[in-house]
């Protein structure tokens, strides 16, 4: 009797890809950055009900000091992946103060400038503010706000016609898990649904430059 042929099917992707609306979905892509919100998975590497375990939502490098990480180590943390930093900021994350120290300080300094503070805010202060702005109290729903396109800086995420997209140069580039699509011109007077939390919008307007996927400018 001949041996059974080996299956060539690839394993199903883990549910650890974050969209601009903050949802965590199963998708084979990884994107440019990763992060976490604490341990969200069970022993079978499936997400439970919770979508965060703390207010510390960070955005990290995919690789740091050649460390190899299990994306879902038991009982520790759940690795989340983002197309780019514009996506991570829209979902309510901020730069990690450890593996992305330079970006973290730049973000905090832009925050300080935007708020007119004497000193840069501490991480715990930023996390509390972001949490209040990114989710509706008592639910897991993302908080969004109406905004006028011309009042927003390049690099924020908005939704128009039900589709999330990156606002860049008076154009909205539709978001997908693999990159941005063909841009559509938008009038500065157009009302859009703002996905990025207001304080991150203010930080971008004050000079912070999020890392963008190559398709954003391609």
N, C-alpha and C positions, 0 to 999 in steps of 0.2 A: 504494500500500500504506500503510495507516495505521500510525502509530507504536505500538509495544507499550506498554501501560499501565504506569505506574510501580508498582513493588511497594510496598505499604503495610505490609509486614511490618517489625516493629521488630527491630533487631539483638539477638542473644542477650546476656543480661547477663554481665558479667565474673564470674569466680570470685573474689570479694573481700568477701563478706559473712561475718562471724564469728558463730558461735552460742555459747551459754553453755558448750558442751562444748569450745570451742576449735577446732572444725572450720571450715574456710573453704569456703563453698559459693557457687554461682551463684544470685543472687536480684536482682530489679530494684530493690528498696528500698535506701535509703541509711541511714536511721536518724538519730540525733541527733549521733553522733560518728564520727570516723575515727581511724586510727592506722596503725602499720606495725611490721614485724619485720625490715626490710631488703628487698632485692630478691628476690622469690620467683618471678617470671615469666620466661618466655622471650621471644624476639623476636616471637613470634606472639601475645603477650599471654595466654598460657596458663600456669597454674601448673606448675612442675616437681615434683620429689619433695619438696624441702625445704619445711618449714613455718615456718622461721625461719633467719636468717643471723647473728643475734647474740642476746645475752641482753637487749638493750634492746627491750622491747615497750612501746610508749607508746600513749596514747589522747589524741587531739587534737580541736580544734575543726574543724568542717566548713569554716569560712571564717576567715581571719586576715589582716588588713591588705590586704583586697581582692585577695589573690593567687589566680590561677587556676592550678590544678594539673592536670597529666595524671595520671590515676590509676595509670598503668603506664608511666612514662618508661623508655626502654631503659637497662638496666643500672644503674638508680639505686635505686628503692624501689617497693614495691607498696602502694598505698593500700588499707587495709582499712576496712570500715564496720561499725558496731555499732548495734543498736536503741537502746541507752542505755548509761550507764556501769556499771550493775549487770551488764549483759552483758559489757562489756569487762573488768571486774574478775574476773568468773567465769572468763573465758578466760585470765586471767593477766596482763593489761595493768595499767599504772598511769598516772596523769595525766602529760601532757607538761610538762616544766619550762620550756618556751619559750612556747608559745601558751596554755597554761593555768597560768601561773605561780602564781596565787592558789590554785588547786585543788591543784597540786603541793605547795606549802608546807603546806597544810592536811592533805594526806594524809601527808606526811613527819612533821608534828608529831603527828598521831594515832598514827602508827607509833611515834614516840619515846615518847609517853605509854604506849602499850600495852606496850612493851618495857621501860619504866623506864630509858631511856637519858638521859645527861646532855645530849647534843646530838642534833640531828636526823641521821638517817642520810644518807649521800651517795647519789646516784643509783646509782652502781656497786654499792654495798652492797645497796640495795633490789633491783636487777635480779638480782643473784646469788641472793639469798634467794628471790625470786619464782620464778626459773627452777627452783630445786630443789624448790619446792612445786607447780609447775603441771604438770610433765611427768615421766613415769617415765623413769628413766635408761636410755639405749640404745634408746628407742622414741619414737614421736610421740604416745603415748597420754596423755590427761589423767589426772593424779593426783586421785582423789576419796577421800573419807573418810566413814565413817558418823558421824552426829551426831544429837543429840536436838533436835527443833525448838525446844523451850522454852529451850534454852541458846544459841540463835543470835540475833543482832540483826536488826532489820528491814533489808532491802536486800541480803541475800545470796541467791545462787542455789542451789537444791537440786534434786534429782531424786527423784521418788516415782512409782512405777508406770510407770517408763520415760519419764516426761515431765519436762523441766526446767521450773522455775518460780521466780518471785520470792516470797520469804518476806516477808510484810508484814502486821502486825497479826493474828497467829495464823491467817493464811490463806496459801495458796499460789496465786499467779496464774500459770496456764500461759503459757509463753513461745511466741511465734511471731515470724516475721520482720516482721510488720506491727504487733505490739503484744501486750498481755497479754489473756488470756481471762477468763472468769468465775471468780472466786476460789472456792476450796474450803476450808472450815474444817479446821484440823488441830489435833489435841490436842497440848499442850505436851510430852507424853510420847512422841509419835510419833518413830520413828527414820527419818531421811531420809538421802539420799546428798548430801553437801556438795560442791558444785562450786567455789565460791569458795575460793582458796588461804587457809589459816589466817591468814597475816599480814594479808591484806586484811580478813578477818573481824574480826581484832583491831582494825584501824584503824577499821573501821566502828563497832565496839562502843565505841571510845574517842572517838567523836564525828565521824568523817568522814561526810559525807552525799553519796553518789553521786547523780549526775543521773539521774532516772528518766523514762521515757517517759510522756506524759500518760495513757495507758491504764492505768498502774499504780494510779492513784488515781481513775480515772473510774468 
